[in-house]
Amino acid sequence: MHFLQVYSADISIIWSLSPLDLLLIGIWSFVSYSAYAYAVYVMLISAGLKNVGPFGWLRIYFVSRVANFLVIQGGNVFRLVLLKKKYNFPYTNSLGITVFLVWVNALIALLASFFFLIGNEFDVAAVGLELSSWVLLFSLALLVGPMLVVRLINSYRTAAFWNFRIPQLIANVSRYFTDITKDSSLIGKTIYLSSIHFFFFAGVNYFAFYAIGYPIGIAETCFFTTAFVFTRYVNIVPGNIGLSELVGGLVAEQLGIGFGNGLLVSGIVRMIELLMIMIFSLFYGKFLLLDYFRNRPKAG
């Protein structure tokens, strides 16, 4: 109750947003989602997925996003099972693609933040390092860490330990991850599409801050977006509903934007995201249900 009393003035701004602002944020959000979905599709096709076109995959992707708000990582699980059951696409490849894309998108977000934060005087008071230095350290750790882990797993994959089911799956995923990193053309396409995804998602946050009457700079936008991106990868509750918004407020507070503004923008982005997913899921889900009833085995 005290929380609502303190930030009620900030939250009330949401009712004064213009339809044009909301439409603009929704369009950029859709493009961001579509770019990420197409990046997944490109990797799936390169790994041997057949009988699924770009539009068909977009249908699957948007419908699966609903599961994220019901079960932790529900969307990934839905797609993984669907691809295996309906298209006989290996679990190992699906997991490897998911891990690789999370890695690439996280790196792009961190490096974009570092690039735009250079020269900005945002200090982390507890340690005294500039925020850009922290971002660079995390970027290097994220760049080198997974490679070291994969190399370690691949080095010991013949050991008896890897004969068990779960360790064997981890070893197979790491091997597939290694194979992906050898395909320079695929990496180039993935980086390109992931960059588009981040650019438009950053635009979503930028326009959201502008819509509430608190325009911010590119550096703040990139770092705020990066923090929001990471809350999508590390889920504690389904969709991290509430937690992502809290992180948005805390990050905004550190950047001098204000906790209430960060909380409000995170909430606006979440609501538009949910509305967009619901609309397209109903639209695409209709076709998925029609496909199901059209193609299901007939009795007798």
C-alpha positions as CSV (number, residue, x, y, z in Angstrom):
1,M,0.0,0.0,0.0
2,H,2.8,2.4,0.9
3,F,4.5,1.5,-2.5
4,L,1.3,2.4,-4.4
5,Q,0.9,5.7,-2.5
6,V,4.5,6.7,-3.3
7,Y,4.3,6.0,-7.0
8,S,0.6,6.5,-7.7
9,A,1.4,9.8,-9.5
10,D,3.8,8.1,-11.8
11,I,1.6,5.1,-12.5
12,S,-1.4,7.4,-13.2
13,I,0.4,8.8,-16.3
14,I,-0.4,5.5,-18.1
15,W,-4.0,6.7,-18.6
16,S,-2.9,9.8,-20.4
17,L,-0.9,8.0,-23.1
18,S,-2.0,8.7,-26.6
19,P,-3.2,5.9,-28.9
20,L,-0.5,6.9,-31.4
21,D,2.2,6.4,-28.8
22,L,0.9,3.0,-27.9
23,L,0.5,2.0,-31.6
24,L,4.1,3.1,-32.3
25,I,5.4,1.1,-29.3
26,G,3.3,-1.9,-30.4
27,I,4.7,-1.8,-34.0
28,W,8.3,-1.7,-32.8
29,S,7.6,-4.4,-30.4
30,F,6.2,-6.6,-33.1
31,V,9.2,-6.0,-35.4
32,S,11.5,-6.8,-32.5
33,Y,9.8,-10.1,-31.8
34,S,9.6,-11.0,-35.5
35,A,13.3,-10.4,-36.0
36,Y,14.1,-12.8,-33.1
37,A,11.6,-15.3,-34.4
38,Y,13.2,-15.2,-37.9
39,A,16.7,-15.6,-36.4
40,V,15.4,-18.8,-34.7
41,Y,13.9,-19.9,-38.0
42,V,17.1,-19.3,-40.0
43,M,19.0,-21.5,-37.6
44,L,16.3,-24.2,-37.6
45,I,16.4,-24.4,-41.4
46,S,20.2,-24.6,-41.4
47,A,19.9,-27.4,-38.9
48,G,17.6,-29.4,-41.2
49,L,14.1,-28.4,-40.2
50,K,11.7,-29.1,-43.1
51,N,8.0,-28.5,-44.0
52,V,7.8,-25.2,-42.1
53,G,7.7,-21.9,-43.9
54,P,8.5,-18.4,-42.4
55,F,4.8,-17.6,-41.8
56,G,4.1,-21.0,-40.3
57,W,7.0,-20.6,-37.9
58,L,5.8,-17.1,-36.9
59,R,2.5,-18.7,-36.0
60,I,4.2,-21.3,-33.9
61,Y,6.5,-18.7,-32.2
62,F,3.7,-16.3,-31.2
63,V,1.4,-19.0,-29.9
64,S,4.2,-20.5,-27.9
65,R,4.9,-17.1,-26.3
66,V,1.7,-17.5,-24.3
67,A,3.2,-20.5,-22.5
68,N,5.9,-18.2,-21.1
69,F,3.3,-16.6,-18.8
70,L,2.0,-19.9,-17.6
71,V,5.2,-21.9,-17.0
72,I,8.8,-21.0,-16.5
73,Q,10.4,-21.1,-20.0
74,G,7.1,-22.5,-21.2
75,G,7.6,-21.1,-24.7
76,N,10.9,-22.8,-25.3
77,V,9.5,-26.1,-23.9
78,F,6.4,-25.8,-26.2
79,R,8.5,-25.2,-29.3
80,L,11.0,-28.0,-28.4
81,V,8.3,-30.6,-27.9
82,L,6.3,-29.5,-31.0
83,L,9.3,-29.6,-33.3
84,K,10.2,-33.0,-32.1
85,K,6.7,-34.5,-32.2
86,K,5.4,-32.9,-35.4
87,Y,8.6,-32.4,-37.4
88,N,11.0,-35.0,-35.9
89,F,13.5,-32.2,-35.1
90,P,16.1,-33.4,-32.5
91,Y,15.9,-32.0,-29.0
92,T,19.7,-31.6,-29.1
93,N,19.5,-29.2,-32.0
94,S,16.6,-27.2,-30.5
95,L,18.4,-26.8,-27.2
96,G,21.7,-25.9,-29.0
97,I,20.0,-23.2,-31.1
98,T,18.3,-21.8,-28.0
99,V,21.5,-21.6,-26.0
100,F,23.4,-20.1,-28.9
101,L,20.8,-17.4,-29.6
102,V,20.6,-16.4,-25.9
103,W,24.4,-16.1,-25.9
104,V,24.5,-14.0,-29.1
105,N,21.7,-11.7,-28.0
106,A,23.1,-11.2,-24.5
107,L,26.5,-10.3,-26.0
108,I,25.0,-7.9,-28.5
109,A,23.0,-6.2,-25.7
110,L,26.1,-5.8,-23.5
111,L,28.4,-4.6,-26.2
112,A,25.8,-2.1,-27.4
113,S,25.5,-0.8,-23.9
114,F,29.3,-0.6,-23.5
115,F,29.7,1.3,-26.8
116,F,27.1,4.0,-25.8
117,L,28.1,4.1,-22.2
118,I,31.7,5.1,-22.9
119,G,32.2,8.6,-21.6
120,N,29.0,8.7,-19.6
121,E,29.6,9.3,-15.9
122,F,27.3,6.7,-14.4
123,D,29.2,5.3,-11.4
124,V,28.5,2.3,-9.3
125,A,29.0,3.8,-5.9
126,A,29.7,0.6,-4.0
127,V,32.8,-0.2,-6.0
128,G,33.7,3.1,-7.7
129,L,33.9,1.6,-11.2
130,E,32.1,3.3,-14.1
131,L,29.1,1.4,-15.4
132,S,30.8,1.0,-18.8
133,S,33.6,-0.9,-17.0
134,W,31.2,-3.3,-15.4
135,V,29.5,-3.9,-18.7
136,L,32.8,-4.6,-20.4
137,L,33.7,-7.1,-17.6
138,F,30.4,-8.9,-18.0
139,S,30.8,-8.9,-21.8
140,L,34.2,-10.5,-21.6
141,A,33.1,-13.1,-19.1
142,L,30.1,-14.0,-21.2
143,L,32.2,-14.2,-24.3
144,V,34.9,-16.4,-22.9
145,G,32.9,-18.4,-20.2
146,P,30.6,-20.5,-22.4
147,M,33.5,-21.3,-24.8
148,L,35.6,-22.6,-21.8
149,V,32.6,-24.6,-20.5
150,V,32.0,-26.1,-24.0
151,R,35.7,-27.0,-24.4
152,L,35.7,-28.6,-21.0
153,I,32.6,-30.7,-21.8
154,N,33.9,-31.8,-25.2
155,S,37.3,-32.7,-23.7
156,Y,35.7,-35.1,-21.2
157,R,32.7,-36.4,-23.2
158,T,34.2,-39.9,-23.4
159,A,34.3,-40.3,-19.6
160,A,31.9,-42.7,-18.0
161,F,30.0,-39.8,-16.4
162,W,28.7,-38.8,-19.8
163,N,27.0,-42.1,-20.4
164,F,24.1,-41.0,-18.2
165,R,21.1,-39.4,-19.9
166,I,21.3,-35.8,-18.7
167,P,25.1,-35.4,-19.0
168,Q,24.9,-37.0,-22.4
169,L,22.3,-34.4,-23.5
170,I,24.5,-31.6,-22.2
171,A,27.5,-33.1,-24.1
172,N,25.5,-33.3,-27.3
173,V,24.2,-29.7,-27.0
174,S,27.7,-28.5,-26.4
175,R,28.9,-30.3,-29.4
176,Y,26.1,-28.8,-31.5
177,F,26.9,-25.4,-30.1
178,T,30.5,-25.9,-31.2
179,D,29.4,-26.9,-34.7
180,I,27.3,-23.7,-35.0
181,T,30.3,-21.5,-34.2
182,K,32.1,-22.9,-37.2
183,D,29.5,-21.7,-39.7
184,S,30.5,-18.1,-40.3
185,S,27.6,-17.4,-42.7
186,L,25.1,-18.6,-40.2
187,I,26.8,-16.6,-37.4
188,G,26.6,-13.5,-39.6
189,K,22.9,-13.8,-40.3
190,T,22.2,-14.5,-36.6
191,I,24.2,-11.4,-35.5
192,Y,22.4,-9.3,-38.1
193,L,18.9,-10.4,-37.1
194,S,19.7,-10.3,-33.3
195,S,21.0,-6.7,-33.8
196,I,17.7,-5.8,-35.4
197,H,15.9,-7.4,-32.5
198,F,17.9,-5.4,-30.0
199,F,17.6,-2.1,-31.9
200,F,13.8,-2.3,-32.1
201,F,13.4,-3.4,-28.5
202,A,15.6,-0.5,-27.4
203,G,13.3,1.7,-29.6
204,V,10.3,0.3,-27.7
205,N,11.8,1.5,-24.4
206,Y,13.0,4.8,-25.9
207,F,9.5,5.6,-27.2
208,A,7.9,4.4,-23.9
209,F,10.0,6.9,-21.9
210,Y,9.2,9.6,-24.4
211,A,5.5,8.8,-24.2
212,I,5.4,9.4,-20.4
213,G,7.2,12.7,-20.8
214,Y,10.6,11.7,-19.7
215,P,12.8,11.3,-22.8
216,I,16.2,9.7,-22.1
217,G,19.5,9.4,-24.1
218,I,20.8,6.5,-26.2
219,A,23.2,5.3,-23.5
220,E,20.5,5.0,-20.8
221,T,18.1,3.4,-23.3
222,C,20.7,0.7,-24.2
223,F,21.6,-0.1,-20.6
224,F,17.9,-0.2,-19.5
225,T,17.1,-2.4,-22.5
226,T,20.0,-4.7,-21.7
227,A,18.9,-5.2,-18.1
228,F,15.3,-5.9,-19.4
229,V,16.7,-8.5,-21.9
230,F,18.5,-10.4,-19.1
231,T,15.3,-10.6,-17.1
232,R,13.9,-12.6,-20.0
233,Y,16.7,-15.2,-19.9
234,V,16.8,-15.7,-16.2
235,N,13.3,-16.6,-15.1
236,I,12.3,-17.1,-11.4
237,V,8.5,-17.0,-12.0
238,P,6.6,-17.5,-15.3
239,G,7.5,-14.6,-17.6
240,N,9.2,-12.9,-14.6
241,I,6.0,-10.9,-14.3
242,G,6.6,-8.3,-11.6
243,L,10.3,-9.1,-11.3
244,S,11.2,-7.6,-14.7
245,E,9.3,-4.4,-13.8
246,L,11.1,-4.2,-10.4
247,V,14.4,-4.6,-12.1
248,G,13.4,-1.9,-14.6
249,G,12.7,0.5,-11.6
250,L,15.9,-0.3,-9.9
251,V,18.1,0.1,-13.0
252,A,16.3,3.4,-13.8
253,E,17.1,4.5,-10.2
254,Q,20.8,3.8,-10.7
255,L,20.8,5.7,-14.0
256,G,19.2,8.8,-12.4
257,I,15.9,8.3,-14.3
258,G,13.9,7.5,-11.2
259,F,12.4,4.3,-9.9
260,G,8.9,5.3,-10.7
261,N,9.7,6.1,-14.3
262,G,11.5,2.8,-14.8
263,L,8.7,0.9,-13.2
264,L,6.1,2.6,-15.3
265,V,7.9,2.1,-18.6
266,S,8.5,-1.6,-17.8
267,G,4.8,-2.0,-17.0
268,I,3.8,-0.2,-20.3
269,V,6.1,-2.4,-22.3
270,R,4.8,-5.5,-20.6
271,M,1.2,-4.6,-21.1
272,I,1.7,-3.9,-24.8
273,E,3.7,-7.0,-25.2
274,L,0.9,-9.1,-23.6
275,L,-1.7,-7.5,-25.7
276,M,0.3,-8.0,-28.9
277,I,1.0,-11.7,-28.0
278,M,-2.7,-12.3,-27.2
279,I,-3.9,-10.7,-30.4
280,F,-1.5,-12.6,-32.7
281,S,-1.9,-15.8,-30.7
282,L,-5.6,-15.7,-31.2
283,F,-5.1,-14.9,-34.9
284,Y,-2.4,-17.5,-35.5
285,G,-3.8,-20.0,-33.0
286,K,-7.0,-20.1,-35.1
287,F,-5.0,-21.3,-38.0
288,L,-3.1,-23.8,-35.9
289,L,-6.4,-25.2,-34.6
290,L,-7.7,-25.4,-38.1
291,D,-4.6,-27.3,-39.2
292,Y,-5.0,-29.6,-36.3
293,F,-8.7,-30.5,-37.0
294,R,-8.0,-30.7,-40.8
295,N,-5.1,-33.1,-40.4
296,R,-6.0,-35.2,-37.4
297,P,-6.6,-38.9,-38.0
298,K,-10.2,-39.8,-38.7
299,A,-11.9,-42.4,-36.5
300,G,-12.5,-45.7,-38.1
